[in-house]
């Protein structure tokens, strides 16, 4: 076997485990390329050897989207913001840059990500590939911001997809890593902004009664509904010890504010922070959990959520993780869970080491009537038939995927039945 000419660290039979600990694999080959040339070299070697290729970021997906018995690439050495354009509101970064490492250089250029989630440890390529999101009925997921991507396709060729190729770009925005290895991405961003945080603890009835107002009147509104008093502890949510949480909600509201302080920091008290946006968004989640997340049309959100609440209280009282609820605006990416519809996001979790599958399958069954679509980085029960029904441009995505990777180099055992 001819060895690849990589000068980057390369190893064999390396064991990889994701953050949640629910997926472990030993790849035949593991490489950490340091530049574009080394990525190309590694992919071409894999193609010659008939090996599949998958990219490992920081392992924050709960699905087996990364595992491969072939070549696993770690792009964390391809990191950094490479260009900013405040006039056009654009920023360009290498694919291995974590979301958290985008904040400071964008800020210095007068820019910010338009939205982000409460975890910022993912590499930007993985966040885009899986349609990672924050919350806000007028704010789309992170993938919708992609305006250009440079990648290595299934033939080992470097290809650039920009706004002059909208058919391909809509496929690349949410592609689960099946078009190629991302090298560099250009994002549409916002002028830098500050947000004020308000954390509160409210009974479910109050949330239900103020539903439409809370969704419409805040930049970011999200909450965790708790089935038991100690549910907050499972996500390390800082509820006061004397605060009853059974059938209560831990509520997060972020609103944009004007700030005159030189460094932007007004208050760093958790629950009452006012600071640069990228400093406020992330937090929590030190202990692993196993999460499933589905998106339902926003207009059916309350009805769908009440079904899952009753399911937990009446049929699965042993499932104590909170339900996390968020909102995401519609976008145009073919495989986006938000494709052409505003959505409400329902996230449920199971405790590692327990048999939570009957519960997750029951949630899946209850939400099917709402044409619920999955977050691609979270546990789901999708089949090829369901995808064809849920995504109107599914065939268009498949056609683009096959053009970029006709031999399925970037498909693993999880993705092959869905996207071959």
N, C-alpha and C positions, 0 to 999 in steps of 0.2 A: 504494500500500500504506500503510495507516494504521500509524504507528509505535506501539509499546507506550509507555505512559506511565511506564515505569521511570525512576526517577532514579538507579538503580544503574548502574555501568559496563556498557555494552552494546557489542558489537563484531560485525563481520561477517567471514566467511571466515577465522576464526581456526583455526590448526592445533593440534590436540591430540594428544599422544603419551602412552601409558601408561608407567609406571615401567620395565617390562621392555623397552620399545622395539619390541615386536612388533605394536603396533596404532597407526596414525596416521590421523587423519581431519580433514577440514575441514568444520566445521558451518556451516550457512547463517547461524546466529546464535548468539552466545555471551553469556550474561548472568551477573552476580554479584549477585543480589538480597541486600539487607541486612536484610530482615525478612519476615514472613509476607505482608504486603500486596503486596510486590514479587514474591514467588514466585507468588501468585495472579494478579497482573497479567500476568506473563510467560506462565504456562500458558494463561490465557484468550486471550491474543494468539495463541499458537501454535495453539490449537484453532480460532480464527476463520480462521486462514490455512491450515489443513489440514496443519500441520507436526507431525512427531513430536517428542517430548521425551525426552531422557535426562539423567541427572544424573551429573556427573563429581565423584568425590571426590578422592583423592590418586593415583588411577591404579594401585592395587596389584592389580587383577585382570589375569589373563593371557589371559582370553577377550575377544572383541569385545562385551562386555556394555554398554559405554558409547557407542561410536561411533554417530553419527546424522548424517544430512544436514540435519536440521531444527534445533531449538533445543537447545543444550546448556547446562545450568545448573550453575554452580559454587556450592555452598552453604557454602563455607568461611568466609564472613562470618557465617553463622548458627551461632555457636559459644558454648559455655559451659554449665555446669551451672546449671539454673534452680531446682531444688528438691531437698532431701534429707529423708528421713524415717527416722531411725535406729530408731524403734519398729517401723515396718512393714518395714524393710529395703528401702526403695525410693529410687531416685534418678532425676531427670528431667534430660534434657539436650537442647539443640538439635541437630538432625540433622547439622550440619556440624562438630561437635566431634570432634576426633581422639581415638582410644582413649587415647593418651598424656596428653592434657590432662584426662582424667577422674580420673587418679590422685590428684593433690594435693587438689582440693576434696572428693573423697569421703573421703579420709583425715582431713581436718580435721573432717568430720562423723562420724567414727568408723566409716567404711564402706570397702569395697573391692569391686572387681569380683570375682565368685566365681572366675573363671578368665579367662585371656587367652593369646594366642599370643606368639610371639617377635618379631613386628613390631607396633608400636603406632602406626604412622603413618596407618593407615586412618581415615577418618571413621566415626563410629559407625553412621550409616545404611547405609553400604556394607558394614561388617562384619556387621551384622545381616542385610542382604538376601541375602548370599552364604553364610550359616552359617559364618562364620569361627570358629575354635576354638583351644584350647590342647591340653593332653594330661592325661588322667586317666580311668580306667575308670569312676569315679563322678561325673565332671564333664561336663555337657552343653555343647554349643557356646553361643556368645554369644547367638544368636537365641532360645534357649529361655528367656532371662531377660526378654524383652520382655513387659510387662504392659499397655502402652497405647501407641498411636501416633496422632499427629495428622498428617494428610496432605492433599494436594490431589489429588483424583481426576481421572479423564479428562474430566470435564465442567468442571473448574476450580473445583469446590466443595471447601470445607474439611470434612473428615470426621474424626471421632474414633472409634477402635476400642479398646475396653477389654475387661475380663474379663466384662462382661455380654453380649458378642458373641463367644463362643468360636469359633464356626465361622469368622467373619471374621478373628479374631485368629490362629488357626492358619494361615490363609493368609498373613496379613501378616508373620508372624515370619520366613519365608523366601520372599520374593516377587520377588527380582531386579529390584526397582524397577518392577514391572508393575502395581501397584495404584495408584500415585501417587507424588508427591514427598513424602517424609517431611519434616516440619517439626520435630517434637519427639517424643522417645521416653521412656517410663518403664520402668525396668529393676528387676528384683528383684536385690538385691545382698547381700553378706555383711558381718558385722562385720569391721572391719579386722583384718588378720593379717600376720604376718611369715613369710617362708620362708627356709630354709637350702638352699643350693645345693651339690650335689656333682657335679663333672664328673670322669669317669674314662674310661680308654681300655682296652677289654676285647676279647679275641678273640671271634669269633662263637660258637665252641663254648660259651664261658662264658655268653653271653646265652641261647643255646638251652637249655642245661641248667637255667638259673634262670628260665625264661620266666614261669611262673605266679606265682612268688614276687615277682618284680620288678613285675609288673603289679598284683598285689593289695596290696602292702605299702607303696606310696608314693603320695602325693597326685598327683604328676606324675612319670611315667616316660616318657622318649622317648629315641630314639637315632638316629644316622646310621650306617648300614652302609656301609663304604668298599670299593669294588672295587680300589682302588690306593692306594699310599702317599700320593700327592699329591692324592687326592680331597678331603681336608679343605681344601686351599687354595682350591678352587672355591667353597666357601661361607664362606671366611675363618674357619674353625674353628681355635681356638688350640691345636693339638696341638704338643707339644714336638718339636723338629727330629730327635731321635734315636728317636722313637716310631714303629715300623713300623705302618702302618695298613691294609695289604692284608688283606682279610677280617677286619678289626677294626672296632670300633664306638666312636664318640664318644658317650658316654652322659650324659644329663642327668637328674638326680633332684632334685626340689624337694619338701621336706616342711615342713609348718607347724610353727613353733616358738614358744615363749614368749620374749619379749625385754623386758628392763627398762630398757635404755638410753633416754634421753630422746627421741632422734630415730630410734631403731630400728636404727641402723647398728652392726653388730658387726664386720663385715669387708667390705671392698670389693675383695678380691683375686678377680679373675676366676677362676671355677672353684670358689671357696670362699666365696661371699658369703652373708651373713646380713643381711637388710634388709627394709624394707617390700616387700610383694609386688609392687607396681607398678614398683618400681625393679629387681627381679631378672628379671622375665619377659622384657623385650625385649632384643635385642642382635643384632649381626652384619648380614650381607646388604647390604653396600655396593655390590657389583658385580651388575648385572642377570643374571638367568638366566630360562629359560622352563620353567615347572613344570606338571606334570600330577599330579592327586591324586585317588585313589579310596578309598572306604571299603568294607571287606568286613566281614561279621559277625565279631565278636571271636573266636568259637570256631573259625573257620577261618583266623585271622590268621597263625599260624606256617606252616601249609601254603601259603597264598597267597604269603607273603613268600619262602619258599624257592623257589617257582616263578620269581619275578622275579629272585632272586639268580642262579639257574642260567641264566636267560635272558641276563642281562648277562655272566656269565662265559663262557658257551659260544657264544652267538650274536651278541652285541654288545659285544665287548671294547673297542671304541672309545668306549663310553659310560661316562664316568668320574665323573659326579656321584654323590655318595652317595645312597642311598635313605633318606629320613627316615621314621621310624615313630613313630606316636602312637596314642592311644586316646581315644575320646569316648563318653559315656553316651547312652543312648536319649532321645528327646524326642518331642513330639507334633505338630510342625509338618509340614504336608502335604508340602512339598517338601524337607524336611530330609534330608540323606544319612543321618542317624541316626534316621529315623522308626521308632520302636518297636523299635529294636535297638541294643545296644551294638556299637560298631564299632572295628576297627583301621584306621588310616589309612596308606596307602602313597603316598608322594610321590616322583616321579622328575622329573628335569630334563634338558633339552638345552641345549647351548651355543649362545648366539645366533650367528647367521651360519653354522650348520652344518645339514645335512639330518638332523635327528633324528626325522623323521616315521615312518620305518619302525620305529624302536625304540618310539616311543610307541604306535603302532598295535599292535605285538606285545604290549606291556604290557596294553593295553586288551583284546585278544583273550584273553590268559591269564586275566584277572580276571573275564571275563564269567560263567564257571561259578559264581562266588561271588555273583552278583547284585550286583556292585559298583556303588555309586552315586557320582556325582561331587561334588567340591567345586565350587560354582558359580562361584567366582572363578578357577579353574584350568582349564588346557586339558582338554578332554574330547571324546568322540566320540559324544555322545548324539544320538538321533533321537527323533521323536515316538513311534514304536512302542516303543522301549526305555523311554522315560519311563512310558508306560502300563503296562508290565510291572513296572517297578521301584518305582513309588510307588502304593500301594493307594488313596490318596485323591487321585490325580491329577485325576480328573474333578471332584471337589469344589473343588480349587484353581481349575481352569479356570472353573467356574461363578462363583466369587467374583471372579476377575479380570475376567470379562465384566460383572459387575454394577458394578464400580468403574470400568471403562474399556471400555465397549461398542464404541467405535470404534478401539481399539488405538492410542491416542495414545502410550502408553508402550512400544510394541513397536518394536524396530529389526530390521534384516535378520537378525541372529543369533537373536533371540528369537521372531520371527514364526513360523517353521516349527515351533518347539517348543511355543509357548504360545498360538497364535491361537485 
